[in-house]
């Protein structure tokens, strides 16, 4: 499943780094913290590896 926005991709990248042990989980905030808890490493990798070109910075919740 590809990321819908650049913000979602960045959050997934931070969560993935914490899951892999590259950064402490205590540094995670907001969406990246919940992503780390609820998603597998494979799912996070798919979101984080999405190309940024053409993606909006943020997507509204509507």
PDB file of N, H, CA, C and O in Angstrom:
ATOM      1  N   UNK A   1       0.842  -1.167   0.000  1.00  0.00           N
ATOM      2  CA  UNK A   1       0.000   0.000   0.000  1.00  0.00           C
ATOM      3  C   UNK A   1       0.893   1.238   0.000  1.00  0.00           C
ATOM      4  O   UNK A   1       1.671   1.433   0.934  1.00  0.00           O
ATOM      5  N   UNK A   2       0.797   2.052  -1.000  1.00  0.00           N
ATOM      6  H   UNK A   2       0.165   1.894  -1.759  1.00  0.00           H
ATOM      7  CA  UNK A   2       1.660   3.246  -1.088  1.00  0.00           C
ATOM      8  C   UNK A   2       1.174   4.359  -0.173  1.00  0.00           C
ATOM      9  O   UNK A   2      -0.012   4.440   0.148  1.00  0.00           O
ATOM     10  N   UNK A   3       2.092   5.208   0.241  1.00  0.00           N
ATOM     11  H   UNK A   3       3.055   5.143  -0.020  1.00  0.00           H
ATOM     12  CA  UNK A   3       1.756   6.355   1.082  1.00  0.00           C
ATOM     13  C   UNK A   3       0.922   7.344   0.279  1.00  0.00           C
ATOM     14  O   UNK A   3       1.129   7.505  -0.924  1.00  0.00           O
ATOM     15  N   UNK A   4      -0.019   8.005   0.944  1.00  0.00           N
ATOM     16  H   UNK A   4      -0.187   7.875   1.921  1.00  0.00           H
ATOM     17  CA  UNK A   4      -0.877   8.979   0.274  1.00  0.00           C
ATOM     18  C   UNK A   4      -0.292  10.384   0.334  1.00  0.00           C
ATOM     19  O   UNK A   4      -0.706  11.252  -0.434  1.00  0.00           O
ATOM     20  N   UNK A   5       0.664  10.625   1.231  1.00  0.00           N
ATOM     21  H   UNK A   5       1.000   9.919   1.855  1.00  0.00           H
ATOM     22  CA  UNK A   5       1.266  11.946   1.352  1.00  0.00           C
ATOM     23  C   UNK A   5       2.712  11.827   1.815  1.00  0.00           C
ATOM     24  O   UNK A   5       3.147  10.776   2.284  1.00  0.00           O
ATOM     25  N   UNK A   6       3.440  12.918   1.675  1.00  0.00           N
ATOM     26  H   UNK A   6       3.087  13.773   1.294  1.00  0.00           H
ATOM     27  CA  UNK A   6       4.827  12.944   2.125  1.00  0.00           C
ATOM     28  C   UNK A   6       4.900  12.800   3.639  1.00  0.00           C
ATOM     29  O   UNK A   6       5.819  12.164   4.155  1.00  0.00           O
ATOM     30  N   UNK A   7       3.941  13.383   4.358  1.00  0.00           N
ATOM     31  H   UNK A   7       3.195  13.900   3.939  1.00  0.00           H
ATOM     32  CA  UNK A   7       3.931  13.302   5.813  1.00  0.00           C
ATOM     33  C   UNK A   7       3.749  11.846   6.270  1.00  0.00           C
ATOM     34  O   UNK A   7       4.402  11.404   7.214  1.00  0.00           O
ATOM     35  N   UNK A   8       2.870  11.117   5.603  1.00  0.00           N
ATOM     36  H   UNK A   8       2.339  11.477   4.836  1.00  0.00           H
ATOM     37  CA  UNK A   8       2.648   9.713   5.943  1.00  0.00           C
ATOM     38  C   UNK A   8       3.914   8.902   5.666  1.00  0.00           C
ATOM     39  O   UNK A   8       4.258   8.005   6.436  1.00  0.00           O
ATOM     40  N   UNK A   9       4.595   9.211   4.589  1.00  0.00           N
ATOM     41  H   UNK A   9       4.315   9.940   3.964  1.00  0.00           H
ATOM     42  CA  UNK A   9       5.818   8.495   4.251  1.00  0.00           C
ATOM     43  C   UNK A   9       6.912   8.755   5.285  1.00  0.00           C
ATOM     44  O   UNK A   9       7.620   7.833   5.689  1.00  0.00           O
ATOM     45  N   UNK A  10       7.048  10.002   5.708  1.00  0.00           N
ATOM     46  H   UNK A  10       6.473  10.751   5.380  1.00  0.00           H
ATOM     47  CA  UNK A  10       8.059  10.347   6.716  1.00  0.00           C
ATOM     48  C   UNK A  10       7.766   9.654   8.046  1.00  0.00           C
ATOM     49  O   UNK A  10       8.678   9.149   8.701  1.00  0.00           O
ATOM     50  N   UNK A  11       6.494   9.631   8.443  1.00  0.00           N
ATOM     51  H   UNK A  11       5.753  10.041   7.911  1.00  0.00           H
ATOM     52  CA  UNK A  11       6.109   8.971   9.686  1.00  0.00           C
ATOM     53  C   UNK A  11       6.422   7.477   9.618  1.00  0.00           C
ATOM     54  O   UNK A  11       6.910   6.897  10.588  1.00  0.00           O
ATOM     55  N   UNK A  12       6.145   6.864   8.489  1.00  0.00           N
ATOM     56  H   UNK A  12       5.748   7.335   7.701  1.00  0.00           H
ATOM     57  CA  UNK A  12       6.437   5.440   8.316  1.00  0.00           C
ATOM     58  C   UNK A  12       7.944   5.193   8.370  1.00  0.00           C
ATOM     59  O   UNK A  12       8.390   4.197   8.939  1.00  0.00           O
ATOM     60  N   UNK A  13       8.720   6.087   7.786  1.00  0.00           N
ATOM     61  H   UNK A  13       8.358   6.897   7.324  1.00  0.00           H
ATOM     62  CA  UNK A  13      10.178   5.948   7.820  1.00  0.00           C
ATOM     63  C   UNK A  13      10.721   6.031   9.238  1.00  0.00           C
ATOM     64  O   UNK A  13      11.614   5.266   9.605  1.00  0.00           O
ATOM     65  N   UNK A  14      10.193   6.949  10.036  1.00  0.00           N
ATOM     66  H   UNK A  14       9.468   7.569   9.738  1.00  0.00           H
ATOM     67  CA  UNK A  14      10.627   7.072  11.423  1.00  0.00           C
ATOM     68  C   UNK A  14      10.239   5.829  12.227  1.00  0.00           C
ATOM     69  O   UNK A  14      11.034   5.326  13.020  1.00  0.00           O
ATOM     70  N   UNK A  15       9.017   5.338  12.021  1.00  0.00           N
ATOM     71  H   UNK A  15       8.370   5.746  11.377  1.00  0.00           H
ATOM     72  CA  UNK A  15       8.559   4.136  12.716  1.00  0.00           C
ATOM     73  C   UNK A  15       9.402   2.925  12.321  1.00  0.00           C
ATOM     74  O   UNK A  15       9.729   2.091  13.166  1.00  0.00           O
ATOM     75  N   UNK A  16       9.748   2.830  11.058  1.00  0.00           N
ATOM     76  H   UNK A  16       9.483   3.508  10.372  1.00  0.00           H
ATOM     77  CA  UNK A  16      10.571   1.725  10.572  1.00  0.00           C
ATOM     78  C   UNK A  16      11.965   1.779  11.195  1.00  0.00           C
ATOM     79  O   UNK A  16      12.509   0.749  11.594  1.00  0.00           O
ATOM     80  N   UNK A  17      12.537   2.964  11.278  1.00  0.00           N
ATOM     81  H   UNK A  17      12.096   3.801  10.954  1.00  0.00           H
ATOM     82  CA  UNK A  17      13.866   3.113  11.886  1.00  0.00           C
ATOM     83  C   UNK A  17      13.839   2.675  13.350  1.00  0.00           C
ATOM     84  O   UNK A  17      14.777   2.037  13.828  1.00  0.00           O
ATOM     85  N   UNK A  18      12.772   3.016  14.052  1.00  0.00           N
ATOM     86  H   UNK A  18      12.010   3.534  13.664  1.00  0.00           H
ATOM     87  CA  UNK A  18      12.660   2.616  15.458  1.00  0.00           C
ATOM     88  C   UNK A  18      12.481   1.105  15.589  1.00  0.00           C
ATOM     89  O   UNK A  18      13.056   0.483  16.482  1.00  0.00           O
ATOM     90  N   UNK A  19      11.688   0.522  14.704  1.00  0.00           N
ATOM     91  H   UNK A  19      11.221   1.027  13.978  1.00  0.00           H
ATOM     92  CA  UNK A  19      11.482  -0.932  14.745  1.00  0.00           C
ATOM     93  C   UNK A  19      12.771  -1.694  14.479  1.00  0.00           C
ATOM     94  O   UNK A  19      13.019  -2.747  15.068  1.00  0.00           O
ATOM     95  N   UNK A  20      13.583  -1.154  13.591  1.00  0.00           N
ATOM     96  H   UNK A  20      13.382  -0.299  13.112  1.00  0.00           H
ATOM     97  CA  UNK A  20      14.851  -1.812  13.251  1.00  0.00           C
ATOM     98  C   UNK A  20      15.949  -1.533  14.273  1.00  0.00           C
ATOM     99  O   UNK A  20      17.009  -2.157  14.229  1.00  0.00           O
ATOM    100  N   UNK A  21      15.701  -0.597  15.199  1.00  0.00           N
ATOM    101  H   UNK A  21      14.839  -0.091  15.236  1.00  0.00           H
ATOM    102  CA  UNK A  21      16.678  -0.294  16.236  1.00  0.00           C
ATOM    103  C   UNK A  21      17.651   0.799  15.856  1.00  0.00           C
ATOM    104  O   UNK A  21      18.641   1.012  16.557  1.00  0.00           O
ATOM    105  N   UNK A  22      17.392   1.505  14.751  1.00  0.00           N
ATOM    106  H   UNK A  22      16.588   1.333  14.182  1.00  0.00           H
ATOM    107  CA  UNK A  22      18.289   2.577  14.318  1.00  0.00           C
ATOM    108  C   UNK A  22      18.094   3.851  15.132  1.00  0.00           C
ATOM    109  O   UNK A  22      18.977   4.708  15.171  1.00  0.00           O
ATOM    110  N   UNK A  23      16.939   3.977  15.782  1.00  0.00           N
ATOM    111  H   UNK A  23      16.222   3.281  15.750  1.00  0.00           H
ATOM    112  CA  UNK A  23      16.667   5.120  16.654  1.00  0.00           C
ATOM    113  C   UNK A  23      15.817   4.626  17.816  1.00  0.00           C
ATOM    114  O   UNK A  23      15.095   3.639  17.671  1.00  0.00           O
ATOM    115  N   UNK A  24      15.888   5.292  18.965  1.00  0.00           N
ATOM    116  H   UNK A  24      16.474   6.093  19.083  1.00  0.00           H
ATOM    117  CA  UNK A  24      15.097   4.831  20.116  1.00  0.00           C
ATOM    118  C   UNK A  24      13.601   5.065  19.915  1.00  0.00           C
ATOM    119  O   UNK A  24      13.199   6.088  19.360  1.00  0.00           O
ATOM    120  N   UNK A  25      12.788   4.129  20.362  1.00  0.00           N
ATOM    121  H   UNK A  25      13.115   3.298  20.812  1.00  0.00           H
ATOM    122  CA  UNK A  25      11.332   4.252  20.224  1.00  0.00           C
ATOM    123  C   UNK A  25      10.794   5.427  21.033  1.00  0.00           C
ATOM    124  O   UNK A  25       9.717   5.941  20.730  1.00  0.00           O
ATOM    125  N   UNK A  26      11.522   5.855  22.047  1.00  0.00           N
ATOM    126  H   UNK A  26      12.397   5.437  22.292  1.00  0.00           H
ATOM    127  CA  UNK A  26      11.075   6.974  22.873  1.00  0.00           C
ATOM    128  C   UNK A  26      11.073   8.298  22.111  1.00  0.00           C
ATOM    129  O   UNK A  26      10.439   9.254  22.556  1.00  0.00           O
ATOM    130  N   UNK A  27      11.762   8.376  20.983  1.00  0.00           N
ATOM    131  H   UNK A  27      12.277   7.599  20.621  1.00  0.00           H
ATOM    132  CA  UNK A  27      11.793   9.595  20.176  1.00  0.00           C
ATOM    133  C   UNK A  27      10.589   9.717  19.249  1.00  0.00           C
ATOM    134  O   UNK A  27      10.376  10.778  18.662  1.00  0.00           O
ATOM    135  N   UNK A  28       9.795   8.654  19.104  1.00  0.00           N
ATOM    136  H   UNK A  28       9.968   7.792  19.581  1.00  0.00           H
ATOM    137  CA  UNK A  28       8.644   8.686  18.210  1.00  0.00           C
ATOM    138  C   UNK A  28       7.516   9.502  18.814  1.00  0.00           C
ATOM    139  O   UNK A  28       7.284   9.463  20.023  1.00  0.00           O
ATOM    140  N   UNK A  29       6.815  10.245  17.960  1.00  0.00           N
ATOM    141  H   UNK A  29       7.003  10.277  16.979  1.00  0.00           H
ATOM    142  CA  UNK A  29       5.676  11.063  18.383  1.00  0.00           C
ATOM    143  C   UNK A  29       4.533  10.886  17.384  1.00  0.00           C
ATOM    144  O   UNK A  29       4.770  10.594  16.212  1.00  0.00           O
ATOM    145  N   UNK A  30       3.320  11.060  17.839  1.00  0.00           N
ATOM    146  H   UNK A  30       3.128  11.298  18.791  1.00  0.00           H
ATOM    147  CA  UNK A  30       2.151  11.099  16.968  1.00  0.00           C
ATOM    148  C   UNK A  30       1.957   9.868  16.110  1.00  0.00           C
ATOM    149  O   UNK A  30       1.947   8.739  16.601  1.00  0.00           O
ATOM    150  N   UNK A  31       1.804  10.107  14.811  1.00  0.00           N
ATOM    151  H   UNK A  31       1.812  11.024  14.412  1.00  0.00           H
ATOM    152  CA  UNK A  31       1.480   9.039  13.867  1.00  0.00           C
ATOM    153  C   UNK A  31       2.570   7.978  13.797  1.00  0.00           C
ATOM    154  O   UNK A  31       2.268   6.790  13.685  1.00  0.00           O
ATOM    155  N   UNK A  32       3.831   8.390  13.861  1.00  0.00           N
ATOM    156  H   UNK A  32       4.076   9.355  13.952  1.00  0.00           H
ATOM    157  CA  UNK A  32       4.908   7.402  13.768  1.00  0.00           C
ATOM    158  C   UNK A  32       4.899   6.458  14.965  1.00  0.00           C
ATOM    159  O   UNK A  32       5.246   5.284  14.837  1.00  0.00           O
ATOM    160  N   UNK A  33       4.501   6.972  16.134  1.00  0.00           N
ATOM    161  H   UNK A  33       4.219   7.926  16.239  1.00  0.00           H
ATOM    162  CA  UNK A  33       4.440   6.134  17.324  1.00  0.00           C
ATOM    163  C   UNK A  33       3.355   5.072  17.188  1.00  0.00           C
ATOM    164  O   UNK A  33       3.573   3.908  17.525  1.00  0.00           O
ATOM    165  N   UNK A  34       2.186   5.474  16.695  1.00  0.00           N
ATOM    166  H   UNK A  34       2.009   6.420  16.421  1.00  0.00           H
ATOM    167  CA  UNK A  34       1.100   4.505  16.535  1.00  0.00           C
ATOM    168  C   UNK A  34       1.386   3.535  15.392  1.00  0.00           C
ATOM    169  O   UNK A  34       1.002   2.367  15.458  1.00  0.00           O
ATOM    170  N   UNK A  35       2.057   4.012  14.349  1.00  0.00           N
ATOM    171  H   UNK A  35       2.368   4.961  14.295  1.00  0.00           H
ATOM    172  CA  UNK A  35       2.427   3.124  13.238  1.00  0.00           C
ATOM    173  C   UNK A  35       3.385   2.038  13.710  1.00  0.00           C
ATOM    174  O   UNK A  35       3.257   0.879  13.313  1.00  0.00           O
ATOM    175  N   UNK A  36       4.341   2.406  14.552  1.00  0.00           N
ATOM    176  H   UNK A  36       4.446   3.347  14.874  1.00  0.00           H
ATOM    177  CA  UNK A  36       5.327   1.441  15.050  1.00  0.00           C
ATOM    178  C   UNK A  36       4.653   0.338  15.852  1.00  0.00           C
ATOM    179  O   UNK A  36       5.076  -0.817  15.807  1.00  0.00           O
ATOM    180  N   UNK A  37       3.608   0.692  16.583  1.00  0.00           N
ATOM    181  H   UNK A  37       3.264   1.630  16.620  1.00  0.00           H
ATOM    182  CA  UNK A  37       2.901  -0.293  17.403  1.00  0.00           C
ATOM    183  C   UNK A  37       1.999  -1.193  16.576  1.00  0.00           C
ATOM    184  O   UNK A  37       1.910  -2.392  16.841  1.00  0.00           O
ATOM    185  N   UNK A  38       1.329  -0.630  15.578  1.00  0.00           N
ATOM    186  H   UNK A  38       1.401   0.343  15.363  1.00  0.00           H
ATOM    187  CA  UNK A  38       0.265  -1.372  14.904  1.00  0.00           C
ATOM    188  C   UNK A  38       0.644  -2.017  13.575  1.00  0.00           C
ATOM    189  O   UNK A  38      -0.113  -2.838  13.058  1.00  0.00           O
ATOM    190  N   UNK A  39       1.795  -1.667  13.011  1.00  0.00           N
ATOM    191  H   UNK A  39       2.411  -1.000  13.431  1.00  0.00           H
ATOM    192  CA  UNK A  39       2.148  -2.185  11.690  1.00  0.00           C
ATOM    193  C   UNK A  39       3.397  -3.059  11.746  1.00  0.00           C
ATOM    194  O   UNK A  39       4.257  -2.884  12.609  1.00  0.00           O
ATOM    195  N   UNK A  40       3.478  -3.998  10.812  1.00  0.00           N
ATOM    196  H   UNK A  40       2.780  -4.140  10.111  1.00  0.00           H
ATOM    197  CA  UNK A  40       4.655  -4.855  10.735  1.00  0.00           C
ATOM    198  C   UNK A  40       5.793  -4.116  10.029  1.00  0.00           C
ATOM    199  O   UNK A  40       5.577  -3.078   9.404  1.00  0.00           O
ATOM    200  N   UNK A  41       6.986  -4.652  10.135  1.00  0.00           N
ATOM    201  H   UNK A  41       7.162  -5.496  10.643  1.00  0.00           H
ATOM    202  CA  UNK A  41       8.142  -4.040   9.485  1.00  0.00           C
ATOM    203  C   UNK A  41       7.962  -4.027   7.964  1.00  0.00           C
ATOM    204  O   UNK A  41       8.372  -3.079   7.295  1.00  0.00           O
ATOM    205  N   UNK A  42       7.354  -5.074   7.427  1.00  0.00           N
ATOM    206  H   UNK A  42       7.020  -5.844   7.971  1.00  0.00           H
ATOM    207  CA  UNK A  42       7.125  -5.144   5.981  1.00  0.00           C
ATOM    208  C   UNK A  42       6.151  -4.049   5.524  1.00  0.00           C
ATOM    209  O   UNK A  42       6.381  -3.401   4.504  1.00  0.00           O
ATOM    210  N   UNK A  43       5.074  -3.846   6.275  1.00  0.00           N
ATOM    211  H   UNK A  43       4.888  -4.373   7.104  1.00  0.00           H
ATOM    212  CA  UNK A  43       4.106  -2.810   5.934  1.00  0.00           C
ATOM    213  C   UNK A  43       4.743  -1.420   5.997  1.00  0.00           C
ATOM    214  O   UNK A  43       4.515  -0.583   5.124  1.00  0.00           O
ATOM    215  N   UNK A  44       5.533  -1.190   7.026  1.00  0.00           N
ATOM    216  H   UNK A  44       5.718  -1.870   7.735  1.00  0.00           H
ATOM    217  CA  UNK A  44       6.201   0.103   7.163  1.00  0.00           C
ATOM    218  C   UNK A  44       7.189   0.330   6.024  1.00  0.00           C
ATOM    219  O   UNK A  44       7.315   1.443   5.515  1.00  0.00           O
ATOM    220  N   UNK A  45       7.885  -0.725   5.632  1.00  0.00           N
ATOM    221  H   UNK A  45       7.783  -1.630   6.046  1.00  0.00           H
ATOM    222  CA  UNK A  45       8.840  -0.615   4.537  1.00  0.00           C
ATOM    223  C   UNK A  45       8.131  -0.236   3.237  1.00  0.00           C
ATOM    224  O   UNK A  45       8.638   0.577   2.464  1.00  0.00           O
ATOM    225  N   UNK A  46       6.963  -0.824   2.998  1.00  0.00           N
ATOM    226  H   UNK A  46       6.551  -1.485   3.625  1.00  0.00           H
ATOM    227  CA  UNK A  46       6.197  -0.497   1.789  1.00  0.00           C
ATOM    228  C   UNK A  46       5.768   0.965   1.783  1.00  0.00           C
ATOM    229  O   UNK A  46       5.844   1.628   0.748  1.00  0.00           O
ATOM    230  N   UNK A  47       5.318   1.475   2.930  1.00  0.00           N
ATOM    231  H   UNK A  47       5.257   0.936   3.770  1.00  0.00           H
ATOM    232  CA  UNK A  47       4.902   2.876   3.019  1.00  0.00           C
ATOM    233  C   UNK A  47       6.088   3.819   2.871  1.00  0.00           C
ATOM    234  O   UNK A  47       6.010   4.820   2.159  1.00  0.00           O
ATOM    235  N   UNK A  48       7.173   3.497   3.540  1.00  0.00           N
ATOM    236  H   UNK A  48       7.236   2.684   4.119  1.00  0.00           H
ATOM    237  CA  UNK A  48       8.338   4.383   3.545  1.00  0.00           C
ATOM    238  C   UNK A  48       9.054   4.415   2.199  1.00  0.00           C
ATOM    239  O   UNK A  48       9.722   5.399   1.879  1.00  0.00           O
ATOM    240  N   UNK A  49       8.925   3.360   1.413  1.00  0.00           N
ATOM    241  H   UNK A  49       8.383   2.561   1.672  1.00  0.00           H
ATOM    242  CA  UNK A  49       9.648   3.303   0.141  1.00  0.00           C
ATOM    243  C   UNK A  49       8.871   3.916  -1.023  1.00  0.00           C
ATOM    244  O   UNK A  49       9.337   3.876  -2.162  1.00  0.00           O
ATOM    245  N   UNK A  50       7.703   4.480  -0.755  1.00  0.00           N
ATOM    246  H   UNK A  50       7.325   4.514   0.170  1.00  0.00           H
ATOM    247  CA  UNK A  50       6.901   5.139  -1.788  1.00  0.00           C
ATOM    248  C   UNK A  50       7.649   6.345  -2.336  1.00  0.00           C
ATOM    249  O   UNK A  50       8.289   7.072  -1.577  1.00  0.00           O
ATOM    250  N   UNK A  51       7.577   6.565  -3.641  1.00  0.00           N
ATOM    251  H   UNK A  51       7.057   5.974  -4.258  1.00  0.00           H
ATOM    252  CA  UNK A  51       8.208   7.735  -4.252  1.00  0.00           C
ATOM    253  C   UNK A  51       7.489   9.002  -3.795  1.00  0.00           C
ATOM    254  O   UNK A  51       6.264   9.002  -3.670  1.00  0.00           O
ATOM    255  N   UNK A  52       8.225  10.073  -3.545  1.00  0.00           N
ATOM    256  H   UNK A  52       9.220  10.074  -3.647  1.00  0.00           H
ATOM    257  CA  UNK A  52       7.635  11.324  -3.072  1.00  0.00           C
ATOM    258  C   UNK A  52       7.119  12.204  -4.196  1.00  0.00           C
ATOM    259  O   UNK A  52       6.244  13.041  -3.976  1.00  0.00           O
ATOM    260  N   UNK A  53       7.644  12.029  -5.383  1.00  0.00           N
ATOM    261  H   UNK A  53       8.355  11.350  -5.562  1.00  0.00           H
ATOM    262  CA  UNK A  53       7.275  12.908  -6.486  1.00  0.00           C
ATOM    263  C   UNK A  53       5.772  12.851  -6.749  1.00  0.00           C
ATOM    264  O   UNK A  53       5.205  11.774  -6.935  1.00  0.00           O
ATOM    265  N   UNK A  54       5.136  14.017  -6.763  1.00  0.00           N
ATOM    266  H   UNK A  54       5.596  14.892  -6.612  1.00  0.00           H
ATOM    267  CA  UNK A  54       3.717  14.101  -7.041  1.00  0.00           C
ATOM    268  C   UNK A  54       2.822  13.918  -5.826  1.00  0.00           C
ATOM    269  O   UNK A  54       1.600  14.016  -5.942  1.00  0.00           O
ATOM    270  N   UNK A  55       3.410  13.651  -4.657  1.00  0.00           N
ATOM    271  H   UNK A  55       4.402  13.571  -4.563  1.00  0.00           H
ATOM    272  CA  UNK A  55       2.625  13.474  -3.446  1.00  0.00           C
ATOM    273  C   UNK A  55       2.420  14.823  -2.772  1.00  0.00           C
ATOM    274  O   UNK A  55       3.344  15.635  -2.723  1.00  0.00           O
ATOM    275  N   UNK A  56       1.211  15.075  -2.245  1.00  0.00           N
ATOM    276  H   UNK A  56       0.460  14.415  -2.285  1.00  0.00           H
ATOM    277  CA  UNK A  56       0.995  16.301  -1.489  1.00  0.00           C
ATOM    278  C   UNK A  56       1.708  16.224  -0.142  1.00  0.00           C
ATOM    279  O   UNK A  56       2.032  15.137   0.338  1.00  0.00           O
ATOM    280  N   UNK A  57       1.947  17.385   0.462  1.00  0.00           N
ATOM    281  H   UNK A  57       1.684  18.268   0.072  1.00  0.00           H
ATOM    282  CA  UNK A  57       2.600  17.398   1.775  1.00  0.00           C
ATOM    283  C   UNK A  57       1.737  16.743   2.834  1.00  0.00           C
ATOM    284  O   UNK A  57       2.229  15.950   3.637  1.00  0.00           O
ATOM    285  N   UNK A  58       0.454  17.068   2.841  1.00  0.00           N
ATOM    286  H   UNK A  58       0.054  17.712   2.188  1.00  0.00           H
ATOM    287  CA  UNK A  58      -0.512  16.492   3.783  1.00  0.00           C
ATOM    288  C   UNK A  58      -1.817  16.215   3.041  1.00  0.00           C
ATOM    289  O   UNK A  58      -2.110  16.849   2.028  1.00  0.00           O
ATOM    290  N   UNK A  59      -2.591  15.270   3.549  1.00  0.00           N
ATOM    291  H   UNK A  59      -2.353  14.755   4.373  1.00  0.00           H
ATOM    292  CA  UNK A  59      -3.896  14.973   2.989  1.00  0.00           C
ATOM    293  C   UNK A  59      -4.927  15.195   4.091  1.00  0.00           C
ATOM    294  O   UNK A  59      -4.733  14.744   5.220  1.00  0.00           O
ATOM    295  N   UNK A  60      -6.012  15.879   3.775  1.00  0.00           N
ATOM    296  H   UNK A  60      -6.170  16.245   2.858  1.00  0.00           H
ATOM    297  CA  UNK A  60      -7.044  16.123   4.781  1.00  0.00           C
ATOM    298  C   UNK A  60      -7.741  14.817   5.136  1.00  0.00           C
ATOM    299  O   UNK A  60      -7.712  13.861   4.361  1.00  0.00           O
ATOM    300  N   UNK A  61      -8.364  14.776   6.302  1.00  0.00           N
ATOM    301  H   UNK A  61      -8.388  15.552   6.932  1.00  0.00           H
ATOM    302  CA  UNK A  61      -9.005  13.553   6.796  1.00  0.00           C
ATOM    303  C   UNK A  61     -10.397  13.332   6.231  1.00  0.00           C
ATOM    304  O   UNK A  61     -11.052  12.367   6.626  1.00  0.00           O
ATOM    305  N   UNK A  62     -10.877  14.162   5.343  1.00  0.00           N
ATOM    306  H   UNK A  62     -10.345  14.946   5.023  1.00  0.00           H
ATOM    307  CA  UNK A  62     -12.244  14.037   4.808  1.00  0.00           C
ATOM    308  C   UNK A  62     -12.344  12.918   3.810  1.00  0.00           C
ATOM    309  O   UNK A  62     -13.420  12.674   3.263  1.00  0.00           O
TER     310      UNK A  62
END
